Amino acid sequence: MNILVTGANGQLGTCLRNLAEGSENNNYIFTDVAELDITDESAVGKMVEDTGAEMIINCAAYTNVEKAEDDEATAELINATAPAILAKVMKKHDGTLVHVSTDYVFGGNPGNTPRTETEPANPTGAYGRTKLHGEEAILDSGAKALIIRTAWLYSPYGNNFLKTMLRLTGEKPELNVVFDQIGTPTSARDLASAIFRIVESGDFKDNEGIYHFSDEGVCSWYDFTCAIAELAGHDSCKVSPCHSDEFPSKVVRPAFSVLDKTKIKQTFGIDIPHWRTSLKEVMKEMSALKA
């Protein structure tokens, strides 16, 4: 099967590219904005026809949460209009769309119980709204699709919280990090591995729908930072917990966005590692890449 991957130079796309080299069943075609404008329906249609793609894995997204508040139109174009186009083209060719969404669709939900796929979405900001619009457009298209929501993604690639905290805890004597936002750090490689397994096994057939995936465990951004500093040996930096309102922001981020992974584990037989285990592996990989 020919599989078109969008957003191939991002964190998830890069991790998926690394895995795809070992595929014996499928041919993966990796594209980013330079090769394909996913907001252009004719360009997407031509790419699918030229490559004979029977599946699109959409790793592309507008993920700058702060900027989305000032430029919601662009976020909507990339996070909602583009997925609608991808779904429409796959529907036309009787193909399957695998689309990655976010825990931010639950930004306004109260409570401290892990979010299930059937829980009503209630985003509090532009990023979450536009991602939810993308989900809705895909479902309305009638295309065969898997929507996989994830959270707190990090990797050795691109810009992410792990890299930022490695730098800050290595440079600063003190650091305040919010402790009142709870979720689960997720290695992009773990998410890529889950997607790769689902696609390679063929189990995606007749199992379309919305799924949640993050690594196991629960923590705050403060806990995550403490673990990063400890593994990096940045003992000279004092990391202290603080409230989110101590950092004025135009974005209201989810206070509790832990995702319930029961559905994806039971449907596809996926074993998910704890976030601390994956953090150690990613940091080892980063050290090896620097060597």
VMD Tcl script that draws the C-alpha trace (Angstrom):
set ca {
  {0.00 0.00 0.00}
  {1.22 3.49 -0.82}
  {0.95 5.83 2.18}
  {1.28 9.60 1.99}
  {2.63 11.26 5.16}
  {2.16 15.00 5.63}
  {4.11 17.16 8.06}
  {7.04 14.82 7.57}
  {9.68 17.17 9.00}
  {7.98 17.70 12.36}
  {8.53 15.68 15.54}
  {6.01 12.96 14.75}
  {6.77 12.88 11.04}
  {10.48 12.45 11.67}
  {9.88 9.60 14.14}
  {7.52 7.93 11.68}
  {10.10 8.29 8.91}
  {12.66 6.46 11.05}
  {10.24 3.57 11.58}
  {9.04 3.41 7.97}
  {12.51 2.46 6.78}
  {11.85 -0.97 8.26}
  {8.50 -1.52 6.57}
  {8.20 -4.62 4.44}
  {4.52 -4.14 3.62}
  {4.01 -0.54 2.60}
  {5.60 2.31 0.68}
  {5.67 5.57 2.62}
  {5.88 8.87 0.76}
  {6.96 11.70 3.05}
  {5.97 15.28 2.28}
  {6.10 18.62 4.02}
  {4.90 22.07 3.05}
  {7.67 22.44 0.45}
  {6.37 19.41 -1.46}
  {2.64 19.67 -0.77}
  {0.26 22.42 0.30}
  {-2.40 20.49 2.19}
  {-4.71 23.51 2.09}
  {-4.87 23.21 -1.72}
  {-7.43 20.56 -2.68}
  {-6.25 20.26 -6.28}
  {-2.64 19.80 -5.14}
  {-3.64 17.12 -2.65}
  {-5.75 15.36 -5.27}
  {-2.92 15.39 -7.79}
  {-0.42 14.08 -5.23}
  {-2.74 11.21 -4.30}
  {-3.32 10.32 -7.94}
  {0.38 10.57 -8.85}
  {1.50 8.41 -5.90}
  {-1.47 6.03 -5.85}
  {-1.81 6.70 -2.11}
  {-4.46 4.60 -0.39}
  {-3.84 6.22 2.98}
  {-2.81 9.63 4.30}
  {-1.21 10.00 7.72}
  {-1.60 13.65 8.64}
  {1.18 14.75 11.00}
  {0.89 18.41 9.96}
  {-0.63 20.95 12.35}
  {-0.50 24.54 13.55}
  {0.74 23.91 17.08}
  {1.85 27.34 18.33}
  {-0.80 27.74 21.00}
  {0.07 31.37 21.81}
  {0.17 32.59 18.21}
  {-3.08 30.81 17.41}
  {-4.87 33.28 19.67}
  {-3.72 36.16 17.46}
  {-3.99 34.33 14.14}
  {-6.88 31.92 14.48}
  {-7.57 32.14 10.74}
  {-4.24 30.51 9.89}
  {-4.69 27.91 12.64}
  {-8.15 27.15 11.27}
  {-6.77 26.78 7.75}
  {-4.13 24.25 8.77}
  {-5.93 22.48 11.63}
  {-9.46 22.32 10.17}
  {-9.65 23.21 6.47}
  {-6.66 21.05 5.52}
  {-7.90 17.89 7.33}
  {-11.28 18.41 5.65}
  {-9.53 18.44 2.27}
  {-7.48 15.34 3.09}
  {-10.63 13.52 4.17}
  {-12.51 14.59 1.05}
  {-9.74 13.31 -1.22}
  {-9.49 10.01 0.66}
  {-13.25 9.63 0.46}
  {-13.08 10.12 -3.31}
  {-10.38 7.45 -3.64}
  {-11.89 5.09 -1.04}
  {-8.78 5.49 1.08}
  {-8.17 5.97 4.81}
  {-7.09 9.08 6.70}
  {-5.11 8.83 9.93}
  {-5.24 12.22 11.64}
  {-3.51 13.38 14.83}
  {-5.45 15.63 17.21}
  {-4.92 16.92 20.72}
  {-5.90 16.86 24.40}
  {-6.62 20.60 24.07}
  {-10.12 19.77 22.83}
  {-10.86 19.12 26.53}
  {-9.55 22.44 27.85}
  {-12.76 23.52 29.55}
  {-13.79 20.23 31.08}
  {-13.81 20.11 34.90}
  {-12.91 17.07 36.98}
  {-9.91 14.80 37.44}
  {-10.94 11.61 35.66}
  {-9.02 10.57 32.51}
  {-10.77 11.79 29.38}
  {-12.49 9.17 27.25}
  {-13.22 9.41 23.53}
  {-16.95 9.81 24.17}
  {-16.59 12.74 26.57}
  {-17.91 15.99 25.04}
  {-15.16 18.30 23.82}
  {-14.93 21.76 25.34}
  {-11.86 23.69 24.19}
  {-10.92 27.01 25.79}
  {-8.66 28.51 23.12}
  {-8.06 28.93 19.42}
  {-5.73 25.94 19.11}
  {-8.21 23.54 20.72}
  {-11.13 25.01 18.77}
  {-9.41 24.66 15.41}
  {-8.29 21.12 16.14}
  {-11.83 20.20 17.16}
  {-13.13 21.73 13.94}
  {-10.72 19.49 12.07}
  {-12.04 16.42 13.86}
  {-15.62 17.41 13.09}
  {-14.87 18.02 9.42}
  {-13.28 14.60 9.08}
  {-16.21 12.86 10.74}
  {-18.70 14.82 8.60}
  {-16.87 13.88 5.40}
  {-17.87 10.23 5.61}
  {-14.29 9.18 4.85}
  {-12.74 6.17 6.54}
  {-10.65 7.78 9.25}
  {-8.81 7.24 12.52}
  {-8.47 10.35 14.69}
  {-5.79 9.92 17.35}
  {-5.68 12.50 20.13}
  {-2.38 12.87 21.93}
  {-0.77 15.16 24.51}
  {2.46 16.86 25.63}
  {4.50 15.58 22.68}
  {8.31 15.73 22.83}
  {11.26 14.16 20.99}
  {14.90 14.78 20.06}
  {13.62 16.79 17.08}
  {12.22 20.29 16.67}
  {11.23 22.59 19.50}
  {9.51 21.12 22.55}
  {9.22 21.34 26.33}
  {11.95 18.77 26.98}
  {14.53 20.72 24.99}
  {13.51 24.00 26.59}
  {13.78 22.62 30.13}
  {17.10 20.95 29.41}
  {18.46 24.34 28.38}
  {16.89 26.32 31.22}
  {17.79 23.93 34.03}
  {21.33 23.90 32.67}
  {21.59 27.70 32.59}
  {19.53 29.06 35.48}
  {20.10 28.76 39.25}
  {16.32 28.81 39.88}
  {13.26 27.98 37.82}
  {9.53 28.17 38.55}
  {7.28 25.72 36.71}
  {3.50 25.34 36.94}
  {2.15 22.47 39.01}
  {-1.59 23.04 38.45}
  {-1.76 21.69 34.89}
  {-1.88 17.90 34.83}
  {-1.36 15.56 31.89}
  {1.05 13.01 30.45}
  {4.32 13.65 28.60}
  {4.33 11.60 25.41}
  {7.33 10.55 23.37}
  {6.69 11.23 19.69}
  {8.44 7.95 18.98}
  {5.89 6.07 21.09}
  {3.02 7.68 19.19}
  {4.74 7.01 15.86}
  {5.25 3.37 16.89}
  {1.56 3.01 17.73}
  {0.50 4.48 14.38}
  {3.06 2.35 12.54}
  {1.81 -0.82 14.22}
  {-1.82 -0.04 13.47}
  {-1.04 0.67 9.82}
  {1.39 -2.19 9.24}
  {-0.93 -4.77 10.83}
  {-3.88 -3.67 8.74}
  {-5.99 -3.57 11.91}
  {-7.19 -0.06 11.04}
  {-9.72 -1.62 8.68}
  {-13.22 -1.60 10.18}
  {-11.85 0.09 13.30}
  {-12.29 3.70 12.27}
  {-13.11 6.31 14.89}
  {-11.55 8.47 17.60}
  {-8.77 7.09 19.82}
  {-6.61 8.47 22.61}
  {-2.88 7.88 22.88}
  {-0.33 9.21 25.32}
  {2.29 7.51 27.41}
  {1.17 6.02 30.72}
  {1.27 7.87 34.01}
  {0.26 11.31 35.21}
  {2.25 14.41 36.21}
  {2.38 18.20 36.21}
  {4.75 20.33 34.17}
  {6.67 20.82 37.42}
  {7.05 17.05 37.93}
  {8.12 16.64 34.31}
  {10.77 19.35 34.70}
  {12.11 17.80 37.92}
  {12.51 14.45 36.14}
  {14.29 16.12 33.21}
  {16.69 17.99 35.49}
  {17.42 14.87 37.54}
  {18.20 12.73 34.49}
  {20.35 15.49 33.00}
  {22.29 15.94 36.24}
  {21.31 19.61 36.47}
  {21.43 19.58 40.28}
  {22.48 23.22 40.60}
  {19.10 24.49 39.35}
  {16.40 24.78 42.03}
  {13.07 23.90 40.41}
  {10.03 25.20 42.32}
  {6.29 24.71 41.75}
  {4.09 27.70 40.95}
  {0.55 28.47 39.86}
  {-0.26 29.01 36.20}
  {-1.68 32.45 36.92}
  {1.84 33.56 37.85}
  {2.61 33.41 34.12}
  {0.06 35.72 32.44}
  {-1.05 34.24 29.14}
  {-3.79 34.83 26.63}
  {-4.19 31.04 26.46}
  {-6.27 29.09 28.97}
  {-4.57 25.70 28.97}
  {-6.22 22.48 30.15}
  {-5.95 22.04 33.93}
  {-6.45 18.28 33.63}
  {-6.09 16.55 30.28}
  {-5.00 13.01 31.10}
  {-6.24 10.75 28.30}
  {-7.85 7.35 28.87}
  {-6.09 4.88 26.52}
  {-8.31 1.86 27.18}
  {-9.89 1.89 23.71}
  {-6.69 1.99 21.67}
  {-5.00 -0.64 23.88}
  {-7.90 -3.06 23.65}
  {-8.64 -2.50 19.95}
  {-5.09 -2.78 18.65}
  {-3.30 -4.70 21.42}
  {-0.84 -1.89 22.05}
  {1.44 -1.85 25.10}
  {2.20 1.71 26.21}
  {5.29 2.58 28.28}
  {5.32 4.89 31.30}
  {6.40 8.43 30.54}
  {9.43 8.19 32.83}
  {10.71 5.14 30.94}
  {10.32 6.86 27.60}
  {11.88 10.08 28.87}
  {15.05 8.19 29.80}
  {15.18 6.61 26.35}
  {14.67 9.89 24.53}
  {17.34 11.64 26.57}
  {19.77 8.80 25.84}
  {18.96 9.15 22.15}
  {19.60 12.89 22.32}
  {22.99 12.29 23.94}
  {23.86 9.79 21.21}
  {22.87 12.26 18.48}
  {25.20 14.88 20.00}
  {28.12 12.46 20.17}
}
mol new
graphics top color blue
foreach p $ca { graphics top sphere $p radius 0.5 }
foreach p [lrange $ca 0 end-1] q [lrange $ca 1 end] { graphics top cylinder $p $q radius 0.2 }
display resetview
